[in-house]
Every structure is written in C-alpha cells, then in structure tokens.
Amino acid sequence: MSEDLSTARITRRLGTAPQLRECTNGETCPDLFELSDGSFAVMGTEATAVLEPSLPSDAGRADYERIVIISRETLIRAKRDIPDA
C-alpha cells in the first residue's frame, strides 16, 4: 500500500519531547508523531539491512518501507497518548 503523503502533516507528538528525555545532543532522539490523516510517523534509527534477515516468515516489507528502531523508553512514554481505537 503506497500512500500519498503529500498532504499529511504532523499534528501532535506522542509522549515526551526528546529534551525532557535528556536527549540534548541531537543524536539518537527517537520520536513518535500523529499525522493529520490519522496515521503515525516514527523517527528512529534506520535498521532495515540489519533486521530484515530476522523478520518472521509471515512479515513483509515493501521497497518504500524501512525498519526503524526507537528506544523502549520512547514507546513507553508515548503509550498514554496512543489511542485505543
């Protein structure tokens, strides 16, 4: 599924800002955002080449998709802002 992202905009951050997570050096500052179309954007460390070989056999990745790592702390702090439905 290739989506048209030309109109999507970041509407809010999920979780705590990187500076409040003591990420002040501009490096390894993962973040999660909700977009205007209701989808989510993840900013993290690109790890496709490293992790793709270990994907489960029932997982698939399109050419335009990337595997991105975020820290456990980032996701846990965002949990309160992630909608249930």
PDB file with SEQRES, HELIX, SHEET and CRYST1 records, atoms N, CA, C and O in Angstrom:
SEQRES   1 A   85  MET SER GLU ASP LEU SER THR ALA ARG ILE THR ARG ARG          
SEQRES   2 A   85  LEU GLY THR ALA PRO GLN LEU ARG GLU CYS THR ASN GLY          
SEQRES   3 A   85  GLU THR CYS PRO ASP LEU PHE GLU LEU SER ASP GLY SER          
SEQRES   4 A   85  PHE ALA VAL MET GLY THR GLU ALA THR ALA VAL LEU GLU          
SEQRES   5 A   85  PRO SER LEU PRO SER ASP ALA GLY ARG ALA ASP TYR GLU          
SEQRES   6 A   85  ARG ILE VAL ILE ILE SER ARG GLU THR LEU ILE ARG ALA          
SEQRES   7 A   85  LYS ARG ASP ILE PRO ASP ALA                                  
HELIX    1 AA1 PRO A   18  ARG A   21  5                                   4    
HELIX    2 AA2 THR A   48  LEU A   51  1                                   4    
HELIX    3 AA3 GLU A   52  SER A   54  5                                   3    
HELIX    4 AA4 ARG A   72  ALA A   78  1                                   7    
HELIX    5 AA5 LYS A   79  ASP A   81  5                                   3    
SHEET    1 AA1 3 ILE A  10  LEU A  14  0                                        
SHEET    2 AA1 3 ASP A  31  LEU A  35 -1                                        
SHEET    3 AA1 3 PHE A  40  MET A  43 -1                                        
SHEET    1 AA2 2 THR A  45  GLU A  46  0                                        
SHEET    2 AA2 2 VAL A  68  ILE A  69 -1                                        
CRYST1    1.000    1.000    1.000  90.00  90.00  90.00 P 1           1          
ATOM      1  N   MET A   1       0.846  -1.172   0.000  1.00  0.00           N  
ATOM      2  CA  MET A   1       0.000   0.000   0.000  1.00  0.00           C  
ATOM      3  C   MET A   1       0.892   1.236   0.000  1.00  0.00           C  
ATOM      4  O   MET A   1       1.511   1.552   1.016  1.00  0.00           O  
ATOM      5  N   SER A   2       0.961   1.917  -1.094  1.00  0.00           N  
ATOM      6  CA  SER A   2       1.709   3.158  -1.189  1.00  0.00           C  
ATOM      7  C   SER A   2       0.742   4.311  -1.007  1.00  0.00           C  
ATOM      8  O   SER A   2      -0.199   4.464  -1.787  1.00  0.00           O  
ATOM      9  N   GLU A   3       0.963   5.116   0.005  1.00  0.00           N  
ATOM     10  CA  GLU A   3       0.036   6.195   0.329  1.00  0.00           C  
ATOM     11  C   GLU A   3       0.564   7.528  -0.170  1.00  0.00           C  
ATOM     12  O   GLU A   3       1.774   7.735  -0.264  1.00  0.00           O  
ATOM     13  N   ASP A   4      -0.365   8.438  -0.490  1.00  0.00           N  
ATOM     14  CA  ASP A   4       0.006   9.793  -0.868  1.00  0.00           C  
ATOM     15  C   ASP A   4       0.242  10.582   0.413  1.00  0.00           C  
ATOM     16  O   ASP A   4      -0.697  10.894   1.145  1.00  0.00           O  
ATOM     17  N   LEU A   5       1.479  10.893   0.669  1.00  0.00           N  
ATOM     18  CA  LEU A   5       1.836  11.614   1.893  1.00  0.00           C  
ATOM     19  C   LEU A   5       1.974  13.114   1.672  1.00  0.00           C  
ATOM     20  O   LEU A   5       2.363  13.840   2.587  1.00  0.00           O  
ATOM     21  N   SER A   6       1.662  13.583   0.475  1.00  0.00           N  
ATOM     22  CA  SER A   6       1.880  14.997   0.153  1.00  0.00           C  
ATOM     23  C   SER A   6       1.032  15.941   0.991  1.00  0.00           C  
ATOM     24  O   SER A   6       1.402  17.101   1.171  1.00  0.00           O  
ATOM     25  N   THR A   7      -0.101  15.469   1.508  1.00  0.00           N  
ATOM     26  CA  THR A   7      -0.959  16.346   2.302  1.00  0.00           C  
ATOM     27  C   THR A   7      -0.885  16.053   3.797  1.00  0.00           C  
ATOM     28  O   THR A   7      -1.445  16.802   4.597  1.00  0.00           O  
ATOM     29  N   ALA A   8      -0.210  14.984   4.185  1.00  0.00           N  
ATOM     30  CA  ALA A   8      -0.111  14.635   5.609  1.00  0.00           C  
ATOM     31  C   ALA A   8       0.763  15.641   6.343  1.00  0.00           C  
ATOM     32  O   ALA A   8       1.807  16.056   5.839  1.00  0.00           O  
ATOM     33  N   ARG A   9       0.337  16.023   7.520  1.00  0.00           N  
ATOM     34  CA  ARG A   9       1.084  16.955   8.360  1.00  0.00           C  
ATOM     35  C   ARG A   9       1.148  16.402   9.781  1.00  0.00           C  
ATOM     36  O   ARG A   9       0.243  15.693  10.218  1.00  0.00           O  
ATOM     37  N   ILE A  10       2.196  16.722  10.482  1.00  0.00           N  
ATOM     38  CA  ILE A  10       2.310  16.334  11.894  1.00  0.00           C  
ATOM     39  C   ILE A  10       1.341  17.181  12.694  1.00  0.00           C  
ATOM     40  O   ILE A  10       1.362  18.410  12.618  1.00  0.00           O  
ATOM     41  N   THR A  11       0.485  16.510  13.466  1.00  0.00           N  
ATOM     42  CA  THR A  11      -0.488  17.242  14.280  1.00  0.00           C  
ATOM     43  C   THR A  11      -0.114  17.268  15.760  1.00  0.00           C  
ATOM     44  O   THR A  11      -0.451  18.213  16.474  1.00  0.00           O  
ATOM     45  N   ARG A  12       0.582  16.228  16.218  1.00  0.00           N  
ATOM     46  CA  ARG A  12       0.995  16.230  17.627  1.00  0.00           C  
ATOM     47  C   ARG A  12       2.063  15.184  17.870  1.00  0.00           C  
ATOM     48  O   ARG A  12       2.192  14.213  17.124  1.00  0.00           O  
ATOM     49  N   ARG A  13       2.817  15.402  18.916  1.00  0.00           N  
ATOM     50  CA  ARG A  13       3.819  14.441  19.386  1.00  0.00           C  
ATOM     51  C   ARG A  13       3.121  13.470  20.324  1.00  0.00           C  
ATOM     52  O   ARG A  13       2.223  13.851  21.074  1.00  0.00           O  
ATOM     53  N   LEU A  14       3.536  12.227  20.274  1.00  0.00           N  
ATOM     54  CA  LEU A  14       3.062  11.232  21.229  1.00  0.00           C  
ATOM     55  C   LEU A  14       4.173  11.029  22.244  1.00  0.00           C  
ATOM     56  O   LEU A  14       5.300  10.687  21.884  1.00  0.00           O  
ATOM     57  N   GLY A  15       3.859  11.235  23.489  1.00  0.00           N  
ATOM     58  CA  GLY A  15       4.861  11.044  24.529  1.00  0.00           C  
ATOM     59  C   GLY A  15       5.606  12.314  24.873  1.00  0.00           C  
ATOM     60  O   GLY A  15       5.133  13.425  24.633  1.00  0.00           O  
ATOM     61  N   THR A  16       6.755  12.125  25.427  1.00  0.00           N  
ATOM     62  CA  THR A  16       7.574  13.202  25.975  1.00  0.00           C  
ATOM     63  C   THR A  16       8.565  13.711  24.934  1.00  0.00           C  
ATOM     64  O   THR A  16       9.145  12.934  24.175  1.00  0.00           O  
ATOM     65  N   ALA A  17       8.747  15.024  24.912  1.00  0.00           N  
ATOM     66  CA  ALA A  17       9.715  15.622  23.990  1.00  0.00           C  
ATOM     67  C   ALA A  17      11.117  15.091  24.285  1.00  0.00           C  
ATOM     68  O   ALA A  17      11.444  14.818  25.440  1.00  0.00           O  
ATOM     69  N   PRO A  18      11.946  14.945  23.249  1.00  0.00           N  
ATOM     70  CA  PRO A  18      13.296  14.418  23.456  1.00  0.00           C  
ATOM     71  C   PRO A  18      14.099  15.179  24.521  1.00  0.00           C  
ATOM     72  O   PRO A  18      14.841  14.560  25.284  1.00  0.00           O  
ATOM     73  N   GLN A  19      13.966  16.483  24.582  1.00  0.00           N  
ATOM     74  CA  GLN A  19      14.713  17.260  25.571  1.00  0.00           C  
ATOM     75  C   GLN A  19      14.350  16.863  26.998  1.00  0.00           C  
ATOM     76  O   GLN A  19      15.199  16.889  27.889  1.00  0.00           O  
ATOM     77  N   LEU A  20      13.093  16.497  27.213  1.00  0.00           N  
ATOM     78  CA  LEU A  20      12.663  16.059  28.543  1.00  0.00           C  
ATOM     79  C   LEU A  20      13.088  14.625  28.842  1.00  0.00           C  
ATOM     80  O   LEU A  20      13.005  14.166  29.982  1.00  0.00           O  
ATOM     81  N   ARG A  21      13.546  13.923  27.802  1.00  0.00           N  
ATOM     82  CA  ARG A  21      14.111  12.581  27.971  1.00  0.00           C  
ATOM     83  C   ARG A  21      15.629  12.656  27.989  1.00  0.00           C  
ATOM     84  O   ARG A  21      16.318  11.654  27.802  1.00  0.00           O  
ATOM     85  N   GLU A  22      16.139  13.868  28.220  1.00  0.00           N  
ATOM     86  CA  GLU A  22      17.571  14.131  28.311  1.00  0.00           C  
ATOM     87  C   GLU A  22      18.298  13.846  27.005  1.00  0.00           C  
ATOM     88  O   GLU A  22      19.444  13.396  27.010  1.00  0.00           O  
ATOM     89  N   CYS A  23      17.640  14.105  25.909  1.00  0.00           N  
ATOM     90  CA  CYS A  23      18.266  13.986  24.599  1.00  0.00           C  
ATOM     91  C   CYS A  23      18.564  15.409  24.133  1.00  0.00           C  
ATOM     92  O   CYS A  23      17.742  16.040  23.468  1.00  0.00           O  
ATOM     93  N   THR A  24      19.714  15.892  24.482  1.00  0.00           N  
ATOM     94  CA  THR A  24      20.050  17.279  24.178  1.00  0.00           C  
ATOM     95  C   THR A  24      21.163  17.413  23.154  1.00  0.00           C  
ATOM     96  O   THR A  24      21.508  18.523  22.750  1.00  0.00           O  
ATOM     97  N   ASN A  25      21.726  16.291  22.735  1.00  0.00           N  
ATOM     98  CA  ASN A  25      22.857  16.365  21.818  1.00  0.00           C  
ATOM     99  C   ASN A  25      22.462  16.254  20.346  1.00  0.00           C  
ATOM    100  O   ASN A  25      23.324  16.314  19.469  1.00  0.00           O  
ATOM    101  N   GLY A  26      21.166  16.092  20.069  1.00  0.00           N  
ATOM    102  CA  GLY A  26      20.722  15.992  18.689  1.00  0.00           C  
ATOM    103  C   GLY A  26      20.967  14.644  18.049  1.00  0.00           C  
ATOM    104  O   GLY A  26      20.714  14.481  16.855  1.00  0.00           O  
ATOM    105  N   GLU A  27      21.446  13.685  18.791  1.00  0.00           N  
ATOM    106  CA  GLU A  27      21.686  12.340  18.281  1.00  0.00           C  
ATOM    107  C   GLU A  27      20.812  11.350  19.030  1.00  0.00           C  
ATOM    108  O   GLU A  27      20.505  11.547  20.206  1.00  0.00           O  
ATOM    109  N   THR A  28      20.418  10.301  18.358  1.00  0.00           N  
ATOM    110  CA  THR A  28      19.589   9.238  18.922  1.00  0.00           C  
ATOM    111  C   THR A  28      18.427   9.792  19.732  1.00  0.00           C  
ATOM    112  O   THR A  28      18.254   9.463  20.906  1.00  0.00           O  
ATOM    113  N   CYS A  29      17.637  10.636  19.086  1.00  0.00           N  
ATOM    114  CA  CYS A  29      16.462  11.237  19.729  1.00  0.00           C  
ATOM    115  C   CYS A  29      15.195  10.730  19.043  1.00  0.00           C  
ATOM    116  O   CYS A  29      14.546  11.487  18.321  1.00  0.00           O  
ATOM    117  N   PRO A  30      14.833   9.468  19.254  1.00  0.00           N  
ATOM    118  CA  PRO A  30      13.654   8.934  18.595  1.00  0.00           C  
ATOM    119  C   PRO A  30      12.401   9.693  19.017  1.00  0.00           C  
ATOM    120  O   PRO A  30      12.350  10.265  20.106  1.00  0.00           O  
ATOM    121  N   ASP A  31      11.396   9.696  18.152  1.00  0.00           N  
ATOM    122  CA  ASP A  31      10.170  10.436  18.429  1.00  0.00           C  
ATOM    123  C   ASP A  31       9.021   9.781  17.689  1.00  0.00           C  
ATOM    124  O   ASP A  31       9.227   9.090  16.691  1.00  0.00           O  
ATOM    125  N   LEU A  32       7.800  10.002  18.185  1.00  0.00           N  
ATOM    126  CA  LEU A  32       6.576   9.489  17.567  1.00  0.00           C  
ATOM    127  C   LEU A  32       5.621  10.646  17.356  1.00  0.00           C  
ATOM    128  O   LEU A  32       5.494  11.520  18.213  1.00  0.00           O  
ATOM    129  N   PHE A  33       4.942  10.652  16.204  1.00  0.00           N  
ATOM    130  CA  PHE A  33       4.023  11.730  15.878  1.00  0.00           C  
ATOM    131  C   PHE A  33       2.734  11.171  15.283  1.00  0.00           C  
ATOM    132  O   PHE A  33       2.751  10.162  14.579  1.00  0.00           O  
ATOM    133  N   GLU A  34       1.616  11.839  15.575  1.00  0.00           N  
ATOM    134  CA  GLU A  34       0.354  11.539  14.901  1.00  0.00           C  
ATOM    135  C   GLU A  34       0.242  12.495  13.727  1.00  0.00           C  
ATOM    136  O   GLU A  34       0.587  13.672  13.834  1.00  0.00           O  
ATOM    137  N   LEU A  35      -0.246  11.977  12.600  1.00  0.00           N  
ATOM    138  CA  LEU A  35      -0.373  12.780  11.390  1.00  0.00           C  
ATOM    139  C   LEU A  35      -1.823  13.195  11.168  1.00  0.00           C  
ATOM    140  O   LEU A  35      -2.744  12.606  11.733  1.00  0.00           O  
ATOM    141  N   SER A  36      -2.006  14.202  10.349  1.00  0.00           N  
ATOM    142  CA  SER A  36      -3.332  14.751  10.081  1.00  0.00           C  
ATOM    143  C   SER A  36      -4.294  13.734   9.470  1.00  0.00           C  
ATOM    144  O   SER A  36      -5.509  13.890   9.590  1.00  0.00           O  
ATOM    145  N   ASP A  37      -3.774  12.707   8.825  1.00  0.00           N  
ATOM    146  CA  ASP A  37      -4.646  11.678   8.246  1.00  0.00           C  
ATOM    147  C   ASP A  37      -4.936  10.532   9.209  1.00  0.00           C  
ATOM    148  O   ASP A  37      -5.580   9.550   8.838  1.00  0.00           O  
ATOM    149  N   GLY A  38      -4.454  10.661  10.458  1.00  0.00           N  
ATOM    150  CA  GLY A  38      -4.698   9.639  11.478  1.00  0.00           C  
ATOM    151  C   GLY A  38      -3.624   8.574  11.568  1.00  0.00           C  
ATOM    152  O   GLY A  38      -3.667   7.743  12.476  1.00  0.00           O  
ATOM    153  N   SER A  39      -2.667   8.570  10.664  1.00  0.00           N  
ATOM    154  CA  SER A  39      -1.570   7.605  10.742  1.00  0.00           C  
ATOM    155  C   SER A  39      -0.471   8.153  11.656  1.00  0.00           C  
ATOM    156  O   SER A  39      -0.598   9.243  12.213  1.00  0.00           O  
ATOM    157  N   PHE A  40       0.589   7.395  11.799  1.00  0.00           N  
ATOM    158  CA  PHE A  40       1.657   7.764  12.726  1.00  0.00           C  
ATOM    159  C   PHE A  40       3.000   7.765  12.009  1.00  0.00           C  
ATOM    160  O   PHE A  40       3.220   6.987  11.080  1.00  0.00           O  
ATOM    161  N   ALA A  41       3.875   8.629  12.439  1.00  0.00           N  
ATOM    162  CA  ALA A  41       5.233   8.696  11.913  1.00  0.00           C  
ATOM    163  C   ALA A  41       6.204   8.400  13.048  1.00  0.00           C  
ATOM    164  O   ALA A  41       6.019   8.851  14.178  1.00  0.00           O  
ATOM    165  N   VAL A  42       7.231   7.642  12.730  1.00  0.00           N  
ATOM    166  CA  VAL A  42       8.240   7.259  13.711  1.00  0.00           C  
ATOM    167  C   VAL A  42       9.590   7.787  13.244  1.00  0.00           C  
ATOM    168  O   VAL A  42       9.988   7.576  12.098  1.00  0.00           O  
ATOM    169  N   MET A  43      10.279   8.465  14.129  1.00  0.00           N  
ATOM    170  CA  MET A  43      11.639   8.918  13.849  1.00  0.00           C  
ATOM    171  C   MET A  43      12.566   8.083  14.729  1.00  0.00           C  
ATOM    172  O   MET A  43      12.481   8.120  15.957  1.00  0.00           O  
ATOM    173  N   GLY A  44      13.438   7.343  14.089  1.00  0.00           N  
ATOM    174  CA  GLY A  44      14.323   6.474  14.841  1.00  0.00           C  
ATOM    175  C   GLY A  44      15.544   6.114  14.025  1.00  0.00           C  
ATOM    176  O   GLY A  44      15.833   6.739  13.005  1.00  0.00           O  
ATOM    177  N   THR A  45      16.243   5.119  14.474  1.00  0.00           N  
ATOM    178  CA  THR A  45      17.460   4.670  13.819  1.00  0.00           C  
ATOM    179  C   THR A  45      17.113   3.676  12.716  1.00  0.00           C  
ATOM    180  O   THR A  45      16.491   2.649  12.987  1.00  0.00           O  
ATOM    181  N   GLU A  46      17.503   3.964  11.491  1.00  0.00           N  
ATOM    182  CA  GLU A  46      17.233   3.082  10.358  1.00  0.00           C  
ATOM    183  C   GLU A  46      18.033   1.787  10.529  1.00  0.00           C  
ATOM    184  O   GLU A  46      19.252   1.817  10.700  1.00  0.00           O  
ATOM    185  N   ALA A  47      17.336   0.659  10.480  1.00  0.00           N  
ATOM    186  CA  ALA A  47      18.000  -0.626  10.721  1.00  0.00           C  
ATOM    187  C   ALA A  47      17.518  -1.715   9.782  1.00  0.00           C  
ATOM    188  O   ALA A  47      17.581  -2.898  10.117  1.00  0.00           O  
ATOM    189  N   THR A  48      17.038  -1.327   8.611  1.00  0.00           N  
ATOM    190  CA  THR A  48      16.474  -2.298   7.675  1.00  0.00           C  
ATOM    191  C   THR A  48      17.460  -3.399   7.309  1.00  0.00           C  
ATOM    192  O   THR A  48      17.131  -4.582   7.404  1.00  0.00           O  
ATOM    193  N   ALA A  49      18.649  -3.028   6.899  1.00  0.00           N  
ATOM    194  CA  ALA A  49      19.629  -4.027   6.446  1.00  0.00           C  
ATOM    195  C   ALA A  49      19.987  -5.011   7.553  1.00  0.00           C  
ATOM    196  O   ALA A  49      20.206  -6.194   7.292  1.00  0.00           O  
ATOM    197  N   VAL A  50      20.046  -4.528   8.767  1.00  0.00           N  
ATOM    198  CA  VAL A  50      20.440  -5.374   9.894  1.00  0.00           C  
ATOM    199  C   VAL A  50      19.305  -6.300  10.325  1.00  0.00           C  
ATOM    200  O   VAL A  50      19.540  -7.471  10.623  1.00  0.00           O  
ATOM    201  N   LEU A  51      18.066  -5.776  10.360  1.00  0.00           N  
ATOM    202  CA  LEU A  51      16.961  -6.549  10.929  1.00  0.00           C  
ATOM    203  C   LEU A  51      16.122  -7.322   9.915  1.00  0.00           C  
ATOM    204  O   LEU A  51      15.440  -8.276  10.290  1.00  0.00           O  
ATOM    205  N   GLU A  52      16.156  -6.937   8.651  1.00  0.00           N  
ATOM    206  CA  GLU A  52      15.321  -7.621   7.660  1.00  0.00           C  
ATOM    207  C   GLU A  52      15.575  -9.130   7.609  1.00  0.00           C  
ATOM    208  O   GLU A  52      14.613  -9.892   7.501  1.00  0.00           O  
ATOM    209  N   PRO A  53      16.821  -9.594   7.682  1.00  0.00           N  
ATOM    210  CA  PRO A  53      17.042 -11.045   7.646  1.00  0.00           C  
ATOM    211  C   PRO A  53      16.386 -11.805   8.803  1.00  0.00           C  
ATOM    212  O   PRO A  53      16.147 -13.007   8.690  1.00  0.00           O  
ATOM    213  N   SER A  54      16.095 -11.128   9.897  1.00  0.00           N  
ATOM    214  CA  SER A  54      15.498 -11.819  11.040  1.00  0.00           C  
ATOM    215  C   SER A  54      13.996 -11.585  11.164  1.00  0.00           C  
ATOM    216  O   SER A  54      13.398 -11.954  12.174  1.00  0.00           O  
ATOM    217  N   LEU A  55      13.372 -10.972  10.143  1.00  0.00           N  
ATOM    218  CA  LEU A  55      11.912 -10.813  10.177  1.00  0.00           C  
ATOM    219  C   LEU A  55      11.256 -12.184  10.169  1.00  0.00           C  
ATOM    220  O   LEU A  55      11.778 -13.113   9.552  1.00  0.00           O  
ATOM    221  N   PRO A  56      10.122 -12.326  10.843  1.00  0.00           N  
ATOM    222  CA  PRO A  56       9.389 -13.595  10.773  1.00  0.00           C  
ATOM    223  C   PRO A  56       8.974 -13.892   9.336  1.00  0.00           C  
ATOM    224  O   PRO A  56       8.843 -12.974   8.526  1.00  0.00           O  
ATOM    225  N   SER A  57       8.773 -15.141   9.022  1.00  0.00           N  
ATOM    226  CA  SER A  57       8.454 -15.542   7.645  1.00  0.00           C  
ATOM    227  C   SER A  57       7.141 -14.942   7.151  1.00  0.00           C  
ATOM    228  O   SER A  57       6.953 -14.797   5.943  1.00  0.00           O  
ATOM    229  N   ASP A  58       6.232 -14.591   8.052  1.00  0.00           N  
ATOM    230  CA  ASP A  58       4.953 -14.027   7.627  1.00  0.00           C  
ATOM    231  C   ASP A  58       4.962 -12.496   7.572  1.00  0.00           C  
ATOM    232  O   ASP A  58       3.916 -11.883   7.364  1.00  0.00           O  
ATOM    233  N   ALA A  59       6.130 -11.873   7.757  1.00  0.00           N  
ATOM    234  CA  ALA A  59       6.253 -10.418   7.680  1.00  0.00           C  
ATOM    235  C   ALA A  59       6.725 -10.029   6.287  1.00  0.00           C  
ATOM    236  O   ALA A  59       7.522 -10.731   5.665  1.00  0.00           O  
ATOM    237  N   GLY A  60       6.223  -8.910   5.816  1.00  0.00           N  
ATOM    238  CA  GLY A  60       6.643  -8.425   4.512  1.00  0.00           C  
ATOM    239  C   GLY A  60       7.012  -6.956   4.594  1.00  0.00           C  
ATOM    240  O   GLY A  60       6.488  -6.225   5.435  1.00  0.00           O  
ATOM    241  N   ARG A  61       7.912  -6.522   3.724  1.00  0.00           N  
ATOM    242  CA  ARG A  61       8.333  -5.121   3.695  1.00  0.00           C  
ATOM    243  C   ARG A  61       8.358  -4.661   2.242  1.00  0.00           C  
ATOM    244  O   ARG A  61       9.037  -5.254   1.403  1.00  0.00           O  
ATOM    245  N   ALA A  62       7.619  -3.609   1.960  1.00  0.00           N  
ATOM    246  CA  ALA A  62       7.630  -3.037   0.617  1.00  0.00           C  
ATOM    247  C   ALA A  62       8.939  -2.287   0.401  1.00  0.00           C  
ATOM    248  O   ALA A  62       9.614  -1.916   1.361  1.00  0.00           O  
ATOM    249  N   ASP A  63       9.291  -2.068  -0.853  1.00  0.00           N  
ATOM    250  CA  ASP A  63      10.537  -1.372  -1.180  1.00  0.00           C  
ATOM    251  C   ASP A  63      10.611   0.020  -0.552  1.00  0.00           C  
ATOM    252  O   ASP A  63      11.702   0.493  -0.232  1.00  0.00           O  
ATOM    253  N   TYR A  64       9.471   0.678  -0.375  1.00  0.00           N  
ATOM    254  CA  TYR A  64       9.453   2.030   0.194  1.00  0.00           C  
ATOM    255  C   TYR A  64       9.382   2.037   1.722  1.00  0.00           C  
ATOM    256  O   TYR A  64       9.397   3.109   2.327  1.00  0.00           O  
ATOM    257  N   GLU A  65       9.308   0.879   2.350  1.00  0.00           N  
ATOM    258  CA  GLU A  65       9.240   0.803   3.810  1.00  0.00           C  
ATOM    259  C   GLU A  65      10.629   0.553   4.393  1.00  0.00           C  
ATOM    260  O   GLU A  65      11.487  -0.063   3.760  1.00  0.00           O  
ATOM    261  N   ARG A  66      10.827   1.045   5.611  1.00  0.00           N  
ATOM    262  CA  ARG A  66      12.079   0.851   6.333  1.00  0.00           C  
ATOM    263  C   ARG A  66      11.777   0.335   7.734  1.00  0.00           C  
ATOM    264  O   ARG A  66      10.734   0.650   8.307  1.00  0.00           O  
ATOM    265  N   ILE A  67      12.674  -0.442   8.271  1.00  0.00           N  
ATOM    266  CA  ILE A  67      12.593  -0.880   9.658  1.00  0.00           C  
ATOM    267  C   ILE A  67      13.345   0.166  10.480  1.00  0.00           C  
ATOM    268  O   ILE A  67      14.509   0.468  10.219  1.00  0.00           O  
ATOM    269  N   VAL A  68      12.652   0.707  11.472  1.00  0.00           N  
ATOM    270  CA  VAL A  68      13.209   1.780  12.284  1.00  0.00           C  
ATOM    271  C   VAL A  68      13.156   1.373  13.748  1.00  0.00           C  
ATOM    272  O   VAL A  68      12.162   0.817  14.214  1.00  0.00           O  
ATOM    273  N   ILE A  69      14.227   1.653  14.463  1.00  0.00           N  
ATOM    274  CA  ILE A  69      14.306   1.336  15.890  1.00  0.00           C  
ATOM    275  C   ILE A  69      14.047   2.597  16.702  1.00  0.00           C  
ATOM    276  O   ILE A  69      14.592   3.664  16.419  1.00  0.00           O  
ATOM    277  N   ILE A  70      13.196   2.449  17.723  1.00  0.00           N  
ATOM    278  CA  ILE A  70      13.042   3.502  18.734  1.00  0.00           C  
ATOM    279  C   ILE A  70      13.322   2.860  20.084  1.00  0.00           C  
ATOM    280  O   ILE A  70      13.191   1.647  20.243  1.00  0.00           O  
ATOM    281  N   SER A  71      13.696   3.655  21.024  1.00  0.00           N  
ATOM    282  CA  SER A  71      14.012   3.101  22.345  1.00  0.00           C  
ATOM    283  C   SER A  71      12.743   2.664  23.070  1.00  0.00           C  
ATOM    284  O   SER A  71      11.654   3.174  22.808  1.00  0.00           O  
ATOM    285  N   ARG A  72      12.900   1.739  23.960  1.00  0.00           N  
ATOM    286  CA  ARG A  72      11.792   1.278  24.798  1.00  0.00           C  
ATOM    287  C   ARG A  72      11.194   2.450  25.556  1.00  0.00           C  
ATOM    288  O   ARG A  72       9.973   2.575  25.649  1.00  0.00           O  
ATOM    289  N   GLU A  73      12.044   3.305  26.093  1.00  0.00           N  
ATOM    290  CA  GLU A  73      11.577   4.471  26.856  1.00  0.00           C  
ATOM    291  C   GLU A  73      10.676   5.364  26.009  1.00  0.00           C  
ATOM    292  O   GLU A  73       9.659   5.859  26.493  1.00  0.00           O  
ATOM    293  N   THR A  74      11.046   5.573  24.746  1.00  0.00           N  
ATOM    294  CA  THR A  74      10.249   6.418  23.860  1.00  0.00           C  
ATOM    295  C   THR A  74       8.840   5.860  23.702  1.00  0.00           C  
ATOM    296  O   THR A  74       7.865   6.602  23.819  1.00  0.00           O  
ATOM    297  N   LEU A  75       8.724   4.572  23.440  1.00  0.00           N  
ATOM    298  CA  LEU A  75       7.410   3.967  23.246  1.00  0.00           C  
ATOM    299  C   LEU A  75       6.604   3.939  24.540  1.00  0.00           C  
ATOM    300  O   LEU A  75       5.403   4.211  24.527  1.00  0.00           O  
ATOM    301  N   ILE A  76       7.239   3.618  25.636  1.00  0.00           N  
ATOM    302  CA  ILE A  76       6.530   3.581  26.918  1.00  0.00           C  
ATOM    303  C   ILE A  76       5.996   4.963  27.287  1.00  0.00           C  
ATOM    304  O   ILE A  76       4.870   5.087  27.770  1.00  0.00           O  
ATOM    305  N   ARG A  77       6.796   5.995  27.062  1.00  0.00           N  
ATOM    306  CA  ARG A  77       6.331   7.361  27.369  1.00  0.00           C  
ATOM    307  C   ARG A  77       5.241   7.831  26.413  1.00  0.00           C  
ATOM    308  O   ARG A  77       4.471   8.730  26.751  1.00  0.00           O  
ATOM    309  N   ALA A  78       5.166   7.239  25.235  1.00  0.00           N  
ATOM    310  CA  ALA A  78       4.128   7.608  24.261  1.00  0.00           C  
ATOM    311  C   ALA A  78       2.832   6.828  24.496  1.00  0.00           C  
ATOM    312  O   ALA A  78       1.782   7.217  23.984  1.00  0.00           O  
ATOM    313  N   LYS A  79       2.886   5.763  25.241  1.00  0.00           N  
ATOM    314  CA  LYS A  79       1.742   4.868  25.417  1.00  0.00           C  
ATOM    315  C   LYS A  79       0.482   5.625  25.848  1.00  0.00           C  
ATOM    316  O   LYS A  79      -0.608   5.330  25.356  1.00  0.00           O  
ATOM    317  N   ARG A  80       0.610   6.575  26.738  1.00  0.00           N  
ATOM    318  CA  ARG A  80      -0.560   7.301  27.239  1.00  0.00           C  
ATOM    319  C   ARG A  80      -1.245   8.127  26.148  1.00  0.00           C  
ATOM    320  O   ARG A  80      -2.430   8.444  26.261  1.00  0.00           O  
ATOM    321  N   ASP A  81      -0.512   8.472  25.105  1.00  0.00           N  
ATOM    322  CA  ASP A  81      -1.059   9.296  24.030  1.00  0.00           C  
ATOM    323  C   ASP A  81      -1.541   8.502  22.827  1.00  0.00           C  
ATOM    324  O   ASP A  81      -2.109   9.082  21.902  1.00  0.00           O  
ATOM    325  N   ILE A  82      -1.329   7.184  22.813  1.00  0.00           N  
ATOM    326  CA  ILE A  82      -1.734   6.359  21.689  1.00  0.00           C  
ATOM    327  C   ILE A  82      -3.212   5.957  21.891  1.00  0.00           C  
ATOM    328  O   ILE A  82      -3.561   5.344  22.900  1.00  0.00           O  
ATOM    329  N   PRO A  83      -4.061   6.307  20.926  1.00  0.00           N  
ATOM    330  CA  PRO A  83      -5.479   5.994  21.076  1.00  0.00           C  
ATOM    331  C   PRO A  83      -5.737   4.489  21.120  1.00  0.00           C  
ATOM    332  O   PRO A  83      -4.994   3.706  20.526  1.00  0.00           O  
ATOM    333  N   ASP A  84      -6.789   4.094  21.822  1.00  0.00           N  
ATOM    334  CA  ASP A  84      -7.175   2.691  21.889  1.00  0.00           C  
ATOM    335  C   ASP A  84      -7.839   2.221  20.604  1.00  0.00           C  
ATOM    336  O   ASP A  84      -7.799   1.037  20.272  1.00  0.00           O  
ATOM    337  N   ALA A  85      -8.434   3.131  19.902  1.00  0.00           N  
ATOM    338  CA  ALA A  85      -9.107   2.768  18.637  1.00  0.00           C  
ATOM    339  C   ALA A  85      -8.936   3.854  17.616  1.00  0.00           C  
ATOM    340  O   ALA A  85      -9.429   3.731  16.495  1.00  0.00           O  
TER     341      ALA A  85                                                      
END                                                                             
